[in-house]
Amino acid sequence: MPFINVGKENSGEIKIHYEDYGKGQPVILIHGYPLSGRAWEKQIPVLLDAGYRVITYDRRGFGNSSQPWTGYDPETFTDDLHKLVTQLDLHNFVFVGHSMAGEELAHYIGKYGTKDVNKVVFISAVTPFLRKTEDNPEGLDNSLFKELKNAITEDRPAFMTKFCQDFYNMDVFKDKRISEQAYQATWNTAIEASPKGSIECIETWGTDFREDLKRIDIPTLVIHGDQDRIVPFPNSGKRMPEYVKGSQLKVIKDGPHGIAWTHAEEVNKDLLDFLG
């Protein structure tokens, strides 16, 4: 099981677990909250069959990566990603990020530019700016972020049960586009994540990435479900073309947050068409 070392906390090393498959142009898949690289189970074989090198990794605090007490902020997450890219000596690669991973995609390009990035794909992403402010009336009320953090603090297993149900719109798609077993696997991954990280990540969803997005000068695809209950489409994906000039927007009709699973055929087609 491969790891890279991204730092230390007291006597312990902070390690990021990654997987590296195939040959060809690298495609880096970045998972959303509260999952791991395994979330891309329906995309990895398709990309490999199409001739791409596929790299996944587990964000710190999640999956098989270390669970430190600190570092759950966009700056550190982005630096972890840059260390992975640097250690694997990747060039001309494609970024694909789901949900919270929109943070890394936006801030990576905002900080490091697009010299080595060929294309970028945002799926159900939290960008451009989810928190309501005077200059961002399209955002969500700040009270929502506080409520989510309080709910996790009070009873994280119960919170993850409801969260994962809304992740897939289980009341609509259970036994149609997702099984009870697949939902349970998602919950199992979520509950194994860092309790501290699970709380701290909520605050990052309200970060302003508008200026970072304006630096994107490469082909960009935005995919979002119009029935997303976690990251509502009108507050996020619908607004992306305003900040990423020339970006393509693909709306998955009736799609929930977890469209990479429930609507994998549509997502995969859009992804492969975009990659060319």
One Martini backbone bead per residue (centre of mass of N, CA, C, O) as a GRO file, in nm:
protein
  276
    1MET     BB    1   0.088   0.041   0.029
    2PRO     BB    2   0.099   0.358  -0.075
    3PHE     BB    3   0.302   0.643   0.037
    4ILE     BB    4   0.319   0.978   0.162
    5ASN     BB    5   0.504   1.233   0.313
    6VAL     BB    6   0.363   1.551   0.470
    7GLY     BB    7   0.455   1.510   0.782
    8LYS     BB    8   0.422   1.612   1.134
    9GLU     BB    9   0.302   1.483   1.467
   10ASN     BB   10   0.513   1.485   1.669
   11SER     BB   11   0.599   1.140   1.648
   12GLY     BB   12   0.425   1.145   1.382
   13GLU     BB   13   0.347   1.065   1.070
   14ILE     BB   14   0.212   1.206   0.770
   15LYS     BB   15   0.006   1.004   0.560
   16ILE     BB   16  -0.057   0.938   0.211
   17HIS     BB   17  -0.280   0.757   0.035
   18TYR     BB   18  -0.222   0.573  -0.275
   19GLU     BB   19  -0.306   0.514  -0.625
   20ASP     BB   20  -0.143   0.349  -0.924
   21TYR     BB   21  -0.264   0.323  -1.258
   22GLY     BB   22  -0.131   0.259  -1.537
   23LYS     BB   23  -0.115   0.429  -1.859
   24GLY     BB   24  -0.052   0.761  -1.944
   25GLN     BB   25  -0.244   1.002  -1.888
   26PRO     BB   26  -0.296   1.168  -1.603
   27VAL     BB   27  -0.556   1.095  -1.355
   28ILE     BB   28  -0.685   1.281  -1.085
   29LEU     BB   29  -0.867   1.153  -0.812
   30ILE     BB   30  -1.094   1.336  -0.594
   31HIS     BB   31  -1.252   1.309  -0.313
   32GLY     BB   32  -1.509   1.332  -0.098
   33TYR     BB   33  -1.722   1.383   0.147
   34PRO     BB   34  -1.639   1.104   0.371
   35LEU     BB   35  -1.426   0.958   0.190
   36SER     BB   36  -1.247   0.793  -0.074
   37GLY     BB   37  -1.090   0.656  -0.344
   38ARG     BB   38  -1.327   0.438  -0.369
   39ALA     BB   39  -1.546   0.631  -0.501
   40TRP     BB   40  -1.415   0.549  -0.807
   41GLU     BB   41  -1.511   0.259  -0.902
   42LYS     BB   42  -1.674   0.353  -1.180
   43GLN     BB   43  -1.411   0.504  -1.320
   44ILE     BB   44  -1.143   0.353  -1.332
   45PRO     BB   45  -1.190   0.133  -1.556
   46VAL     BB   46  -1.270   0.331  -1.783
   47LEU     BB   47  -1.001   0.491  -1.791
   48LEU     BB   48  -0.814   0.252  -1.840
   49ASP     BB   49  -0.952   0.154  -2.107
   50ALA     BB   50  -0.880   0.451  -2.240
   51GLY     BB   51  -0.556   0.503  -2.154
   52TYR     BB   52  -0.517   0.581  -1.853
   53ARG     BB   53  -0.375   0.722  -1.578
   54VAL     BB   54  -0.461   0.634  -1.238
   55ILE     BB   55  -0.513   0.857  -0.953
   56THR     BB   56  -0.547   0.805  -0.608
   57TYR     BB   57  -0.656   0.958  -0.290
   58ASP     BB   58  -0.637   1.019   0.061
   59ARG     BB   59  -0.735   1.232   0.258
   60ARG     BB   60  -0.671   1.364   0.531
   61GLY     BB   61  -0.863   1.163   0.763
   62PHE     BB   62  -0.900   0.948   0.525
   63GLY     BB   63  -0.914   0.639   0.499
   64ASN     BB   64  -0.561   0.540   0.486
   65SER     BB   65  -0.489   0.788   0.614
   66SER     BB   66  -0.397   1.000   0.824
   67GLN     BB   67  -0.516   1.131   1.168
   68PRO     BB   68  -0.482   1.418   1.245
   69TRP     BB   69  -0.555   1.719   1.431
   70THR     BB   70  -0.450   1.871   1.178
   71GLY     BB   71  -0.511   2.028   0.848
   72TYR     BB   72  -0.833   2.117   0.794
   73ASP     BB   73  -0.755   2.289   0.515
   74PRO     BB   74  -0.709   2.418   0.206
   75GLU     BB   75  -0.404   2.463   0.222
   76THR     BB   76  -0.319   2.176   0.316
   77PHE     BB   77  -0.462   2.008   0.103
   78THR     BB   78  -0.304   2.136  -0.132
   79ASP     BB   79  -0.020   2.060  -0.037
   80ASP     BB   80  -0.063   1.757  -0.043
   81LEU     BB   81  -0.113   1.742  -0.346
   82HIS     BB   82   0.157   1.867  -0.438
   83LYS     BB   83   0.333   1.642  -0.314
   84LEU     BB   84   0.224   1.420  -0.493
   85VAL     BB   85   0.292   1.542  -0.769
   86THR     BB   86   0.596   1.570  -0.713
   87GLN     BB   87   0.673   1.275  -0.634
   88LEU     BB   88   0.543   1.160  -0.917
   89ASP     BB   89   0.611   1.346  -1.154
   90LEU     BB   90   0.375   1.528  -1.277
   91HIS     BB   91   0.235   1.578  -1.613
   92ASN     BB   92  -0.020   1.657  -1.800
   93PHE     BB   93  -0.272   1.663  -1.614
   94VAL     BB   94  -0.581   1.555  -1.462
   95PHE     BB   95  -0.852   1.693  -1.289
   96VAL     BB   96  -1.075   1.517  -1.050
   97GLY     BB   97  -1.355   1.643  -0.856
   98HIS     BB   98  -1.547   1.586  -0.557
   99SER     BB   99  -1.694   1.828  -0.405
  100MET     BB  100  -1.461   1.915  -0.184
  101ALA     BB  101  -1.238   1.895  -0.415
  102GLY     BB  102  -1.282   2.180  -0.531
  103GLU     BB  103  -1.078   2.312  -0.347
  104GLU     BB  104  -0.816   2.193  -0.462
  105LEU     BB  105  -0.852   2.277  -0.753
  106ALA     BB  106  -0.873   2.581  -0.713
  107HIS     BB  107  -0.622   2.635  -0.521
  108TYR     BB  108  -0.403   2.510  -0.689
  109ILE     BB  109  -0.433   2.708  -0.929
  110GLY     BB  110  -0.417   2.970  -0.760
  111LYS     BB  111  -0.115   2.891  -0.658
  112TYR     BB  112   0.031   2.711  -0.919
  113GLY     BB  113  -0.130   2.681  -1.160
  114THR     BB  114  -0.122   2.534  -1.522
  115LYS     BB  115   0.143   2.405  -1.633
  116ASP     BB  116   0.058   2.080  -1.559
  117VAL     BB  117  -0.240   2.137  -1.637
  118ASN     BB  118  -0.480   2.034  -1.876
  119LYS     BB  119  -0.739   1.959  -1.697
  120VAL     BB  120  -1.078   2.014  -1.545
  121VAL     BB  121  -1.305   1.853  -1.295
  122PHE     BB  122  -1.629   1.929  -1.165
  123ILE     BB  123  -1.808   1.740  -0.908
  124SER     BB  124  -2.027   1.847  -0.696
  125ALA     BB  125  -1.918   2.124  -0.609
  126VAL     BB  126  -1.849   2.392  -0.369
  127THR     BB  127  -1.818   2.573  -0.583
  128PRO     BB  128  -1.732   2.899  -0.528
  129PHE     BB  129  -1.953   3.001  -0.280
  130LEU     BB  130  -2.150   2.895  -0.004
  131ARG     BB  131  -2.144   3.155   0.161
  132LYS     BB  132  -2.324   3.401   0.297
  133THR     BB  133  -2.300   3.739   0.186
  134GLU     BB  134  -2.312   4.052   0.076
  135ASP     BB  135  -2.142   3.950  -0.199
  136ASN     BB  136  -2.314   3.648  -0.150
  137PRO     BB  137  -2.643   3.577  -0.179
  138GLU     BB  138  -2.618   3.270  -0.302
  139GLY     BB  139  -2.568   3.158  -0.044
  140LEU     BB  140  -2.546   3.007   0.266
  141ASP     BB  141  -2.622   3.000   0.572
  142ASN     BB  142  -2.422   3.002   0.847
  143SER     BB  143  -2.601   2.820   1.032
  144LEU     BB  144  -2.563   2.554   0.877
  145PHE     BB  145  -2.267   2.496   0.956
  146LYS     BB  146  -2.321   2.487   1.261
  147GLU     BB  147  -2.527   2.254   1.259
  148LEU     BB  148  -2.341   2.040   1.142
  149LYS     BB  149  -2.122   2.047   1.360
  150ASN     BB  150  -2.311   1.984   1.600
  151ALA     BB  151  -2.413   1.708   1.495
  152ILE     BB  152  -2.139   1.567   1.494
  153THR     BB  153  -2.066   1.613   1.791
  154GLU     BB  154  -2.316   1.465   1.913
  155ASP     BB  155  -2.367   1.242   1.644
  156ARG     BB  156  -2.198   1.100   1.404
  157PRO     BB  157  -2.349   0.841   1.312
  158ALA     BB  158  -2.622   0.981   1.266
  159PHE     BB  159  -2.529   1.191   1.065
  160MET     BB  160  -2.418   0.987   0.847
  161THR     BB  161  -2.682   0.857   0.782
  162LYS     BB  162  -2.823   1.107   0.663
  163PHE     BB  163  -2.603   1.198   0.469
  164CYS     BB  164  -2.594   0.935   0.293
  165GLN     BB  165  -2.886   0.950   0.204
  166ASP     BB  166  -2.853   1.236   0.064
  167PHE     BB  167  -2.622   1.163  -0.130
  168TYR     BB  168  -2.843   0.949  -0.293
  169ASN     BB  169  -3.140   0.966  -0.259
  170MET     BB  170  -3.277   0.700  -0.128
  171ASP     BB  171  -3.590   0.756  -0.161
  172VAL     BB  172  -3.547   0.729  -0.485
  173PHE     BB  173  -3.282   0.505  -0.550
  174LYS     BB  174  -3.348   0.262  -0.408
  175ASP     BB  175  -3.305  -0.022  -0.605
  176LYS     BB  176  -3.218   0.142  -0.876
  177ARG     BB  177  -2.913   0.300  -0.834
  178ILE     BB  178  -2.900   0.183  -0.531
  179SER     BB  179  -2.796  -0.002  -0.274
  180GLU     BB  180  -2.784  -0.086   0.051
  181GLN     BB  181  -2.486  -0.181   0.039
  182ALA     BB  182  -2.362   0.075  -0.083
  183TYR     BB  183  -2.450   0.259   0.140
  184GLN     BB  184  -2.303   0.106   0.370
  185ALA     BB  185  -2.018   0.148   0.258
  186THR     BB  186  -2.024   0.453   0.290
  187TRP     BB  187  -2.069   0.459   0.596
  188ASN     BB  188  -1.815   0.301   0.674
  189THR     BB  189  -1.618   0.512   0.567
  190ALA     BB  190  -1.721   0.759   0.725
  191ILE     BB  191  -1.681   0.638   1.025
  192GLU     BB  192  -1.355   0.606   0.983
  193ALA     BB  193  -1.311   0.882   1.010
  194SER     BB  194  -1.213   1.163   1.138
  195PRO     BB  195  -1.369   1.337   1.376
  196LYS     BB  196  -1.220   1.606   1.344
  197GLY     BB  197  -1.232   1.623   1.033
  198SER     BB  198  -1.543   1.609   1.006
  199ILE     BB  199  -1.577   1.891   1.134
  200GLU     BB  200  -1.365   2.086   0.995
  201CYS     BB  201  -1.461   2.060   0.694
  202ILE     BB  202  -1.720   2.226   0.702
  203GLU     BB  203  -1.589   2.511   0.707
  204THR     BB  204  -1.457   2.492   0.413
  205TRP     BB  205  -1.722   2.514   0.238
  206GLY     BB  206  -1.722   2.847   0.295
  207THR     BB  207  -1.512   2.915   0.094
  208ASP     BB  208  -1.351   3.150  -0.112
  209PHE     BB  209  -1.296   3.069  -0.480
  210ARG     BB  210  -1.320   3.295  -0.699
  211GLU     BB  211  -1.023   3.382  -0.757
  212ASP     BB  212  -0.913   3.107  -0.830
  213LEU     BB  213  -1.102   3.048  -1.074
  214LYS     BB  214  -0.995   3.292  -1.255
  215ARG     BB  215  -0.715   3.125  -1.319
  216ILE     BB  216  -0.854   2.950  -1.516
  217ASP     BB  217  -0.696   2.842  -1.852
  218ILE     BB  218  -0.852   2.569  -1.895
  219PRO     BB  219  -1.021   2.310  -1.956
  220THR     BB  220  -1.369   2.292  -1.828
  221LEU     BB  221  -1.569   2.076  -1.618
  222VAL     BB  222  -1.919   2.068  -1.516
  223ILE     BB  223  -2.081   1.848  -1.279
  224HIS     BB  224  -2.442   1.832  -1.196
  225GLY     BB  225  -2.702   1.783  -0.989
  226ASP     BB  226  -3.043   1.904  -0.959
  227GLN     BB  227  -3.077   1.709  -0.668
  228ASP     BB  228  -2.880   1.829  -0.467
  229ARG     BB  229  -2.857   1.811  -0.099
  230ILE     BB  230  -2.560   1.908  -0.027
  231VAL     BB  231  -2.493   2.073  -0.313
  232PRO     BB  232  -2.659   2.302  -0.445
  233PHE     BB  233  -2.681   2.395  -0.767
  234PRO     BB  234  -2.758   2.707  -0.748
  235ASN     BB  235  -2.494   2.755  -0.539
  236SER     BB  236  -2.283   2.630  -0.763
  237GLY     BB  237  -2.263   2.498  -1.058
  238LYS     BB  238  -2.434   2.726  -1.196
  239ARG     BB  239  -2.194   2.951  -1.126
  240MET     BB  240  -1.919   2.871  -1.263
  241PRO     BB  241  -1.917   3.024  -1.547
  242GLU     BB  242  -1.868   3.307  -1.413
  243TYR     BB  243  -1.551   3.216  -1.326
  244VAL     BB  244  -1.518   3.005  -1.577
  245LYS     BB  245  -1.417   3.062  -1.867
  246GLY     BB  246  -1.548   2.829  -2.100
  247SER     BB  247  -1.707   2.641  -1.947
  248GLN     BB  248  -1.860   2.334  -1.893
  249LEU     BB  249  -2.212   2.237  -1.848
  250LYS     BB  250  -2.340   1.948  -1.673
  251VAL     BB  251  -2.668   1.826  -1.626
  252ILE     BB  252  -2.814   1.602  -1.399
  253LYS     BB  253  -3.100   1.461  -1.408
  254ASP     BB  254  -3.194   1.395  -1.079
  255GLY     BB  255  -2.929   1.437  -0.943
  256PRO     BB  256  -2.731   1.377  -0.696
  257HIS     BB  257  -2.440   1.389  -0.533
  258GLY     BB  258  -2.371   1.069  -0.611
  259ILE     BB  259  -2.326   1.043  -0.941
  260ALA     BB  260  -2.078   0.848  -0.973
  261TRP     BB  261  -2.289   0.615  -0.909
  262THR     BB  262  -2.595   0.660  -1.001
  263HIS     BB  263  -2.463   0.819  -1.284
  264ALA     BB  264  -2.212   0.681  -1.427
  265GLU     BB  265  -2.271   0.673  -1.731
  266GLU     BB  266  -2.296   0.979  -1.769
  267VAL     BB  267  -2.033   1.071  -1.639
  268ASN     BB  268  -1.838   0.901  -1.815
  269LYS     BB  269  -1.914   1.023  -2.084
  270ASP     BB  270  -1.845   1.316  -2.018
  271LEU     BB  271  -1.552   1.259  -1.944
  272LEU     BB  272  -1.452   1.127  -2.210
  273ASP     BB  273  -1.534   1.355  -2.400
  274PHE     BB  274  -1.352   1.569  -2.265
  275LEU     BB  275  -1.075   1.415  -2.287
  276GLY     BB  276  -1.074   1.269  -2.594
   0.00000   0.00000   0.00000
